[in-house]
Amino acid sequence: MNEPTGQPLRLDPDAKSADPNNPAFLARPDEVPVYHGFPVVPETESDGWIYGAISDFECESPQTEGDGFVVAPDGTRAGIIWDLDGPEFAECSPPDSKRWGVYNVRFRRAVGGIEDLVYNFHAVLPLLKQRYRKIQ
């Protein structure tokens, strides 16, 4: 049986924590958005949409799965679970008061650095935009 493997996290070193004994993503202050503690990746920006990294994307070997989030131009966020073999686009969790959902997306190639991340995010962005428009 295959054991699940963990992904290294990419933390935002500048994110403030509500508890000095815990990282910001575990002790999120009340006034900050969901996924606080994880950085947005400026290189991924397209028309005001930007990818936020939860799983690290700069690893020794290219990653075939990971987690992130998308920030819409209005600042609202949705979760992203990506892999190379899953559905092209599927809802995992419906919208709630904190985010406009969590979605599985299929990345086209493994992520071994920023170029791969930008390529894959831009490839799935039309699907994310379409979903966002439907729920607004």
N, C-alpha and C positions, 0 to 999 in steps of 0.2 A: 504494500500500500504506500502511495506517495504521501509524504508528510508535507503539510503546507510550508511554504517558505515565506519569510517576512521580507518586506522591502525596506531598504534604508529610507529614513525620513529626511526631508529637506526642511529645516526649520528656519524661521525668520529671526535672526539674532536681535533685531531691533524691536520685536513685538513685546509689549508690556504684559506681565502676568499679574493676575489678581492675588496670587500667592507666591511669594518669593521661593518657596520650596518646590514649585512645580513649573514646568514649561508653560508658555502662554496658551498653547492649544488645549492643555488640560485645565487651566485656570483662567478662562477667558473673562475679562472684565465685562460688566453688564452692557456697556455702551458700544461695544465693538461688534462687527458682523461675524457670522458663522465662518469658520475656517481661519479665524484669527490665529496667528502663530505660525502660519505657513506663508511663504512669500509668493507674490505675483511675479511673473517672469516677463519683464518689459519687452524682450525680443519677440514675444508671441503676439503682441498687440496688432489688431487688425480692425479698423473702423470703430475703435472704442471698446472692442471686445478683447479680453486678455485671459490667459491661462494662469492659474495658480497651482503651484507644485506641492503636493503632499509627499509623494514618493520622489526620491532623488532621481534625477535624470542624467547625472554625470557619474557613471559607475564604471568599474573595470570592464565588465562585460555588458553588452546591450541588454536592456530589460524588455521582456515580452509582455509584461502586465504592470499596472500601477494605478495610483489614485491621484486625483487632482480636483480642481474646481474651475469654473468659468465665472468671470465677472462681466456682467452685461454693462453697456454704456451708462445705465442709470444706477450702477453700483450694486444691484441685486446679484445674488450668487446661486449657483447650482453645483452639485457634486458630480464628478466624473469618475467612473471606474472604467479603465481601458485595458484592452488586451488585443492580441493579434488574431484570436480564433473565435471570439464571441459574436454576438449579434452586431449588425451594423449600427443599430440604435435601439435601445430598449429602456423603458422606465423601470427603475428599481424601487424608487420611493417617490410618492406624489409630492406636489408642492405643499408647503406648510408655512407657518408664519416666519420662519427663518430663511428659507431658500425656495427656489422655484423647482425643486425636485433633485433627484439623484438619478443619473443615467449611465447605462453601459454603452460604450462606444467602441468600435473596432478601429484600432490604429493600423495603418497600412504597412508600417515597418517598425522593427525593434528600435528602442530609444537608447542610444549610446552617448548622446550629447545634445547640445542646444539646437543644432541644425535638424536633427531627427524630431525633436519635440515641436519645433516651429512647423515643420512640414506636416506632421500628423495633426496638430491642433488646427491648422488652417484647412486641412482636408475634412475634418468633422464639424467645423464651425457652421457651415450651412445647415446641417441637421439641428444643431443647438439653437441657431437663430430661428429656425422654423418652429421648433417646440416652444421657444420663448414667446413668439408672436401668438401662438395658439392659446396660451394660458394668460395672456395679458388682457 
